[in-house]
Amino acid sequence: MKMITISQFKKLRFKNHRPNVVDETIAQNLYDVIKEKVDINNKNVLILCGNSYKGNLGFILARMFREDTNIAVMFFDKKEKLDEDYKINYLKIIGNIKQDQNLIFNSNIIIDAILDNDVKGFIREPMKSAIIKYNNSKSYKIAIDYPSGLNPDNGIVIDIETSNDLILTIHDTKKGLLDYKNVMIVKSGL
């Protein structure tokens, strides 16, 4: 089984490619797999996004979901703190940004695009309460690349992680996902 670390993936993502083009390809591949695995038509879909690489993929996915679903995005930071590429994608979905955590319980499908692997300690609010609500939701739950709160390189959960029906890991399996049964590899186009 092929595996990749997060640092290897980052190097690959930036090598000989424009990252924003790569991200569009990855998001399209994620969207295609989700449409294949889950009936999304006319569903209430919520994407939880952090100020992270995964959050940027969530912003791009939100654009793709607009045709088939009632889409909402919950963003856990300030747009002023976003990198320029991420801000461009955020602004394309500004009308879909919501802050009501009750949407977590009113969604058919929720996508975890909150945290990258740089969690160093306890997850701060309001992300932590959103993760707790996410885990208690009856919605179909999908993690992008790996569950938020999990270090994908070693499988250690520092504080809390999202509990998912499906984990769509990008490019290759991460070592920290070896004990998970619900993992599917999504092509990165790299």
C-alpha positions as CSV (number, residue, x, y, z in Angstrom):
1,M,0.0,0.0,0.0
2,K,1.4,3.4,-1.0
3,M,1.5,6.0,1.7
4,I,2.3,9.7,1.8
5,T,3.1,12.1,4.6
6,I,1.7,15.6,4.7
7,S,5.1,17.2,4.1
8,Q,5.6,14.9,1.0
9,F,2.2,15.9,-0.3
10,K,2.9,19.6,0.2
11,K,6.1,19.3,-1.8
12,L,4.4,17.4,-4.5
13,R,1.6,20.0,-4.6
14,F,4.0,22.9,-5.2
15,K,6.4,21.1,-7.5
16,N,5.9,22.1,-11.2
17,H,2.3,23.1,-10.6
18,R,0.3,26.2,-9.7
19,P,-1.3,25.2,-6.3
20,N,-4.6,26.9,-7.2
21,V,-5.0,24.8,-10.3
22,V,-4.1,21.7,-8.4
23,D,-6.6,22.6,-5.7
24,E,-9.4,23.0,-8.3
25,T,-8.6,19.6,-9.7
26,I,-8.6,18.0,-6.3
27,A,-11.9,19.6,-5.3
28,Q,-13.4,18.4,-8.6
29,N,-12.3,14.9,-7.9
30,L,-13.6,15.1,-4.3
31,Y,-17.0,16.4,-5.7
32,D,-17.2,13.6,-8.2
33,V,-16.6,10.9,-5.6
34,I,-19.1,12.4,-3.2
35,K,-21.7,12.5,-5.9
36,E,-21.0,8.9,-6.7
37,K,-21.2,7.7,-3.1
38,V,-24.0,9.9,-1.7
39,D,-27.3,11.2,-3.2
40,I,-26.8,14.9,-3.0
41,N,-29.7,16.2,-5.1
42,N,-31.8,18.8,-3.2
43,K,-30.0,17.9,0.0
44,N,-28.9,20.4,2.7
45,V,-25.1,20.3,2.6
46,L,-23.0,22.1,5.1
47,I,-19.2,22.5,4.8
48,L,-17.2,23.3,7.9
49,C,-14.1,25.3,6.9
50,G,-11.1,26.5,8.8
51,N,-8.4,28.9,7.7
52,S,-6.5,25.9,6.2
53,Y,-5.7,24.1,3.1
54,K,-8.6,21.8,3.7
55,G,-10.8,24.9,4.3
56,N,-9.8,26.2,0.9
57,L,-10.8,22.9,-0.7
58,G,-14.1,23.3,1.2
59,F,-14.6,26.8,-0.4
60,I,-14.0,25.4,-3.9
61,L,-16.3,22.4,-3.2
62,A,-19.1,24.8,-2.1
63,R,-19.1,26.4,-5.6
64,M,-19.5,22.9,-7.1
65,F,-22.4,21.9,-4.7
66,R,-24.5,25.0,-5.6
67,E,-26.0,23.5,-8.6
68,D,-27.4,20.3,-7.0
69,T,-27.9,21.2,-3.3
70,N,-28.8,23.8,-0.7
71,I,-25.2,24.6,0.3
72,A,-24.0,26.5,3.4
73,V,-20.5,27.1,4.6
74,M,-19.5,27.7,8.2
75,F,-16.1,29.5,8.3
76,F,-14.1,29.5,11.6
77,D,-11.9,32.6,11.2
78,K,-11.9,36.1,9.7
79,K,-11.6,36.5,6.0
80,E,-8.8,39.1,6.6
81,K,-6.6,36.4,7.9
82,L,-6.9,34.2,4.7
83,D,-4.1,33.8,2.2
84,E,-4.8,35.6,-1.0
85,D,-5.6,32.4,-3.0
86,Y,-7.9,31.2,-0.2
87,K,-9.6,34.7,0.0
88,I,-10.4,34.5,-3.7
89,N,-12.2,31.2,-3.2
90,Y,-13.9,32.5,-0.1
91,L,-15.3,35.6,-1.9
92,K,-16.8,33.4,-4.6
93,I,-19.1,31.8,-2.0
94,I,-19.6,34.8,0.3
95,G,-23.4,34.4,0.0
96,N,-23.3,30.9,1.3
97,I,-21.3,31.7,4.5
98,K,-23.4,31.2,7.6
99,Q,-22.5,31.3,11.3
100,D,-25.4,29.4,12.9
101,Q,-24.1,26.1,14.4
102,N,-27.7,24.8,14.4
103,L,-27.2,24.2,10.7
104,I,-25.1,21.2,11.8
105,F,-28.3,19.5,13.0
106,N,-30.4,20.6,10.0
107,S,-28.1,19.3,7.3
108,N,-28.3,16.0,5.4
109,I,-24.6,16.0,4.6
110,I,-21.8,17.7,6.5
111,I,-18.2,18.0,5.2
112,D,-15.3,18.4,7.6
113,A,-12.7,20.8,6.1
114,I,-11.8,22.5,9.4
115,L,-8.3,21.7,10.5
116,D,-5.0,20.7,8.9
117,N,-2.4,18.7,10.7
118,D,-0.9,21.6,12.6
119,V,-3.0,21.1,15.8
120,K,-0.6,21.6,18.6
121,G,-2.9,21.6,21.6
122,F,-6.5,21.9,22.5
123,I,-8.9,22.9,19.7
124,R,-10.2,26.3,20.4
125,E,-13.8,27.6,20.3
126,P,-16.0,27.8,18.3
127,M,-14.3,24.9,16.4
128,K,-14.4,22.5,19.3
129,S,-18.1,22.9,20.0
130,A,-18.8,22.6,16.2
131,I,-16.8,19.3,16.2
132,I,-18.8,18.0,19.2
133,K,-22.1,18.9,17.4
134,Y,-20.8,17.4,14.2
135,N,-20.1,14.1,16.0
136,N,-23.6,14.1,17.6
137,S,-25.3,14.9,14.3
138,K,-27.4,12.3,12.5
139,S,-26.1,13.7,9.1
140,Y,-23.9,11.8,6.7
141,K,-20.4,13.0,7.6
142,I,-17.4,13.2,5.3
143,A,-13.9,14.2,6.2
144,I,-11.6,15.8,3.6
145,D,-8.2,14.1,3.6
146,Y,-8.4,13.1,7.3
147,P,-10.5,13.9,10.3
148,S,-10.0,17.3,11.9
149,G,-8.1,16.8,15.1
150,L,-6.1,13.8,13.9
151,N,-2.4,14.0,13.0
152,P,-2.5,12.1,9.7
153,D,1.2,11.2,9.9
154,N,1.1,9.4,13.2
155,G,-2.6,8.8,14.1
156,I,-2.4,10.8,17.3
157,V,-5.5,12.7,18.4
158,I,-4.4,15.7,20.5
159,D,-7.8,16.8,21.8
160,I,-10.9,15.7,19.8
161,E,-11.4,14.5,16.2
162,T,-14.4,14.4,13.9
163,S,-16.2,11.1,13.6
164,N,-17.0,10.3,10.0
165,D,-19.0,8.0,7.8
166,L,-16.5,8.5,5.0
167,I,-12.9,9.8,4.8
168,L,-11.7,11.0,1.4
169,T,-8.0,11.0,1.6
170,I,-6.1,12.8,-1.1
171,H,-3.4,11.3,-3.4
172,D,-2.4,8.3,-1.1
173,T,-3.2,6.9,2.3
174,K,-1.7,8.6,5.3
175,K,-0.1,6.4,8.0
176,G,-2.5,7.8,10.6
177,L,-5.5,6.5,8.8
178,L,-4.4,2.8,8.7
179,D,-6.8,1.9,11.6
180,Y,-9.8,3.5,9.9
181,K,-12.1,1.3,7.8
182,N,-14.0,4.0,6.0
183,V,-11.2,5.6,4.0
184,M,-11.2,6.1,0.2
185,I,-8.3,7.5,-1.8
186,V,-9.2,10.4,-4.2
187,K,-6.9,11.3,-7.1
188,S,-5.0,14.5,-6.8
189,G,-4.1,14.9,-10.4
190,L,-0.4,15.2,-9.4
